[in-house]
Amino acid sequence: MENLVVSPDQMPDWLRKRAGIMHEIDLQLARGALTLAELQVAAVEHRDAFGLVNKAKQLSGVVEPNLKFDLRKDGFKLFCHSPRIITSVAELELVPFLREDEKSILGYDMLGRAEYDPSLNAWHYGQEDAEFVFDHQGEIPVEFRQFHLVFPRTMWRGPE
């Protein structure tokens, strides 16, 4: 049986992170950058609330994404994005998402690990990074080619 949390100094990390997320959502709602309707849609569809918070940040002045494969023209909605940070494919390093006892992982679990496990340093890579790597495929180290490269920071919502 787990211990009961009785004071803030005994709060587990996941609960502290959740409190931070809820505080950020409350701030975005109060500022009007996130509507209650958007939050409700996210909750009903089991979407990542950070995607909506990121959307609010984009609306507040973040530069438009520079995407070669922009799905917005096909009716998709971009609800989470990060600008390119990769400057050299040769400097990338492999980061395992699977734990020792796993053979596969679900997408939402992978996103959660990317976001909340700082040792992975994977949450900041998005579609602009993926397009850069795609354009520089010849620079991908041979040992990387047996793996699937994942860029979790850009998320699209399909057309209604």
N, C-alpha and C positions, 0 to 999 in steps of 0.2 A: 504494500500500500504506500502511496506517495505521501510525503509530508504536506500538511496544510500550510499555505502561505499566510503568515500572520503579520508580516510587516514588510515595507518596501525593500529593506535590505536583504530579505530572504526571497524576493520575487525572482522566479526563474527567467533566464534570458528570453525565452520565447514569449513570455507574458509581458516583459518590458518592451519587446519589439512590437507586440500587438497593441500595447497602450500607445506607443509612438505612432503607429499607423492610424489608430482611431483618432488621435489628436490631430494628425495632418488632415484626415477626412473632415473632421469638424471645422478646422480652419478654412478649408476649401469651400465647404458649404456656407460658412458665415460670410466669406468674401464674394460669394455668388459665382465663383469659377467652376463649381460643380453643383449640378442641380440634384435635388432629392430624387427626381425621376431617373436620372442617369445612375445614381447610386442604387436605386431599387432594381433597375434592369441588371446591373452588375451582380447584385446579390442573388436574384432569381436565376440568372444564367450561370452562376458560379464563375463569374469572371474575376480577374485580378483587380482588386480595388486600386492598386498602385497604377494600373493603366489609366484609370480615370483621373487620378491625381496628376499623373504625368500629362494627360490631356489638358488639364487646367493650367499646368505650368507652360505648355506650348501656347495656349491661348493668351497667356500673360506676357508674351514677348520673345519666346524662344524662336530662333530662326527656323524657317520651313525646311523640312528634310530635302536632301538632294539625292533622290532615288532614281536609278535607271529603270527599275522594274516597279513603277508606282501603280499599285492596285486601286488607288482612289478613282482612277478613270473608269474602272470596271465596277464601281459602286461599293467597294470595300471602304471601311473606316479605319484609319490609323489611330489606335488608342494608346500606344506605348512606343516610344522611339528614343534613340540616343544617337547623336551625331558620331561620325567616324572618328575613332581614336587610333586605329592601326596605321602606322607609317611604314612598316616593313614586314612583309610576310616571313622573312627569314628569322625575325626576332620573336616570333610567336612560340609559345610552349604548350604542350599538351596538358590538359587538366581533366582528370577522370571524374565523371559524374557517378559512376557505379561504385557501390561499396563492395567489399570483398565477397559477400554472400549473394550478390545480385548478378543476373544475366541480362536484365533489361530494366527499364524504368519508364513510368508513365510521364507524359509531357508536363502535367501540372506539378508532379513531384520534382522533375528536373528543374523547372522554373523556380520552384521554392528553394531548392538547393543553391541555384545560381544566385538568387537574391539574398538569402540569409546566411550562407556559409562563406565568410570572408576569405577563407583559405583557398577557395576556388577562383576568386578574382575574375568571375565570368559574367557578372550581371551587366557590365557596361558595354558589351559588344552587341551591335545590332546589324540591321540590314545594310547600312552603308559600309560597315566593316566587311560583311559577307561579299558585297559587290566588289570591294577592293581586292579581296582575296581571289575572287573569281577572275578578275582582270589580270591577276598576277599568278596564275596557277603554276607556271613554270618555276616559281620561287618556292613553292610548297615543298618542305623537306620530304624526302622519300619515306621516312618512317611515319609521317603523318598520313600518308595516302591510304592506309588501311582503316582509318577511323572516320567517323562522321563528325564533321565540324559543326558546332552549334553556336548560333548567335542569338541569344534569348531576349535581347532588349527591344527588338521591334516586334510588335504584335498587331495583327490585323483582325478586324471583325468583318465577316462575310456580309455580302449584301442581303438585305431583308427579303 
